[in-house]
Amino acid sequence: MAFLKRSSKGFDSDLRSLAGLVAEMGGCAERQLAEAIEALTRRDNERARANVAADAAIDVMQQTIEQRAMDIILTRRPVAEDLRQVVGIVRIANELERIGDLAKNISKRIIAINDQDIPIRSLRGFTHMATLMMALLRDVLDSFARRDVAKALDVWMRDFDIDRLCASLFRDFLALMTENPLAITLSVHLLFCVKNVERMGDHATNMAEAIHYMVKGEALSRERPKADVVSGLSLATGELGEDWLASAAALPSTARPAKFQLTKSARH
């Protein structure tokens, strides 16, 4: 773990302990995402249920880190760069907790999908996107451990690839719903899975920004590169929204939906 020179050995020890907890929490978040991918590809509901339960441990870690950070601030009274390190660690822990929540949400969708047949192309697309997210998470955690700003910026830029894949999979699932109304429930669950991975990418870039702040002492001045995820995807009745998706997911698989319409931009 790379740290800048400190004037207080006690504070340095506290900070290393806090950073160690974040590294442990990051490892748990990585495992949770990996388990979600395995549960979907193997159609393993028991693994998915275990993954839902595992999220509680990440929540406890986040609360522990937050409490210890408060204790450090109260007892050590850090200022300037030292305070920045503590605040940055708390920010990263919060982002990891959200990633754990999103992995749990994916696992819940897997249980809801149950034994429905997932098109091979859709499964491959999701797995590819989730694998890229795994690499993003691994790299941002490594950049935190090494205080490697260049690597953090690389993660910050690569989230664009996650967004682009998300947009492509959204189009595929909407086309599937248009062609096969009986696939609506399955497609909506998969759309939520894809969106959850896309949000994980956003949390990874937030972590990268926190690392930049910890090392450089200033926020990134550039605007984050972002692909347009849902532009051009609409229904005949209006924009595709999460409220509608939640309602559609609750439909029985035999229910006939209202007519779909893809705009020109969604077809290409």
N, C-alpha and C positions, 0 to 999 in steps of 0.2 A: 504494500500500500504506500503510494508516494505522497508525502506530506511536505509542505513548505516548513522552513525553520520556525520553531516556536520559542517564545521566551519562558513559557511555563511548562515544566515537565508534567505537572498534574493535568493541565488542560490537554496536552498532547496525548496523554494516556487515555483520557476520557474520550477524545475525538477518535482515536483509533478503535476503541471499543464500540463506539457508535457506528463507525464506518464498517466494522466487522458485522454488526447486526444487519446493516443494509445489504452487505454482500450475501449473507445467509438468506435474507428475505428475497433478494434477487434470484438466488438459486431455486427457491420455492416457487417463485412466479414462473421461471423457465420450465420447471417440472410440470406445473399445472397446465401450461399451454401445450407442452409435449403430450401430456396425458389426454387432453381434449382432442388433439389431432389423432392419436391412436384410437381413442374411443369411437371417433367418427369413421375412420377408415376400416376398423375391424367390427363396427356395429356392436360395440361392447357396452351395453347399458350399465352393467355392474361397475365397470371402470369409470363411466361417466358419473354415476352416483357417488363413488368414492372421491372423485375429483370435486364434486360440489361440496362435499363435507370437508375436503382439505383446505378450502378457502378460509375457514375459521382460523387456522394457524397463521395465515398471512395477516389477517385482521389484528390478531393479538400482537404480532411483531410490529405492525405499524403503530399501534397504541403504545407499545413499550418504547419504541424509538422516540416518539413524540414526548412521552413523559421524561425520558432520560435527557432529551435535549432541553426541556424546560428546567430540569434540575441543574444541568451544566450552566445554563444562562443565569440562574439564580445564585449558584454557588461560586462560579468562576468569573461572572460578570465580563464576558468577552466583548470586545469592541472591534470595529473596523474589520480587518481580514478574518480574525478569529470568529467573530459573530457571523460573518458571511459563510464560513464553512459549516457552522451549525445549522443555519437557516437553509443552506443548500441541501444538506443531508435530509432534513425534514421534508423538503419539497420532493426529493427523489423517493423517499419512503411513501409519500402520499400517491405518487404516480404508480409505484409498484403495487400498492393496494388496489388501485383502480384496474390495473392490468389483471390482477387476480380475480376481481369481480367479473371482468369481461370473460375470462376463461371459464369461470363458474357458469355464466350465462350461456356460453356455447354448450357446455355439458348438459345444461337443462334442456336446450333445444334438441340435443342428440337423443335424450330420453323421450322427448315428445315425438320425434321422428319415428322412433321405434323400429319396426321391420319394413318400412317403406323402401322401395328400391330407388337408390340415388343414381342418376345418370352418370356414367363413367367420366364424361367430360367435365361435369359439374364437380365431381369429387376430386378429380385431378386439379382443377382450377383452384378450388378451396385449399387443397393440400399444399399446392405451390405457393399460394399467398401466405398461408400460415407458416411455411418453412422460411420464407423471406422474413417474416416477422420474428421468428426465432433467432435468426442471424442478427437482426436489428437489435433485439433485446440483449443478446450475448455481447455484442460490440459496445453498446452503450454502458453496460455494466463494467466491461473491461476498461473503457475510457474513464469511468469513475474511479476505478481502482488505481489507475496509473495517472490520473489527472491529465489525460491526453486530450487536449482541446481539438487537435486536428482530427482525431478519430470521432470525437463527439460531433464535430461539424459534418463529417462524412455521414454519420447516422442521420443528422438533421436533413441532409440533402436526399438521402435514399428513401425517406418516407414517401417521396413522390411516386416511387415504383409501386408501393402498397396502394396508394390512392388510385393509380392507373389501373391496376388489376381489379380493384373493387368496382370501378366503373364498368369494366369489361364484363365482370361476373353479374353485375346488376342487369346489364342488357341481356345476357344469356338467360337469366332466370325469368325476366319479363317475357322474353320470346317463348320460353317453355310454357309459361302460364297462358300465353295467347294461343299456342298450338294445342295444348292439352289442359283444358279446364280442370280435369281431375287431379292435376299435379299442383294445384294452387297451394294447398296446405303445406306440402313438402317444400315447395319453392319459397314460400314466405319464411319458413323456419331457416332455410339455408341462407336467405337474404339477411336475416338477422345475424347468423353466424359470420357471414362475410363482413357485415357492418361492424360487428364487435372486433374483428381483427383489424379493420381499418382504424378504429378508435384506439386500439393498442398502439398502433403506429404513431398516433398523435401524442400519446403519453410518453412514448420513447423519445420523441423529439422534444417534449417538455423537459425530460431528464437531460437531454443533450444541452438544452439552453441553461439548465441549472448548473451543469458542470462548467460551461463557459463562464457563467457569472461567478462561480466559486473561484476559478483560476484567474480570470481577467478583471473581475471586479466591476463589470459592466454588462448590460444586457446586449444581446445581438441586435444590431441596428437594421439588419436586412429583414425583409418580409419573408416568412417561411414559404418555400415552394410548395404549391398545393394543386393537385389535379382536381378537375371538376368531377366529383363523384356521381352526382345524380342529375346533372343538367341534361335536358332533352328526354328524360324519362317521365312520362305522364300517363294518366288515365284519361278516358274520355270525359270523366267528371272533374278532373283537376289534377293537382300535383300529387305524387306518391308520397304519403306521409306515414309515420310510424303508427299513428292511431289506426289508420286503415289497415296497415300490415298486421297489427295485433288482432283486429277483428277478423281478417281473412284467415289467420292462423287458427282461429277458434272454430272455423267452419268444418263440418264433417267432410271427409275426402270426396264424397259423392255429390256435394253441393255444387250447383251450377252458378258461376260468378256472373257479375255484370260484364259487359263487353270491354275488352282492353283496346287501347290504341297506343301504338308507339309512334312518337314523332320521327321526323326524317333523321334528325341527329342521332336518335337512339338506334336506328337501323344500321348506322355506319360507324 
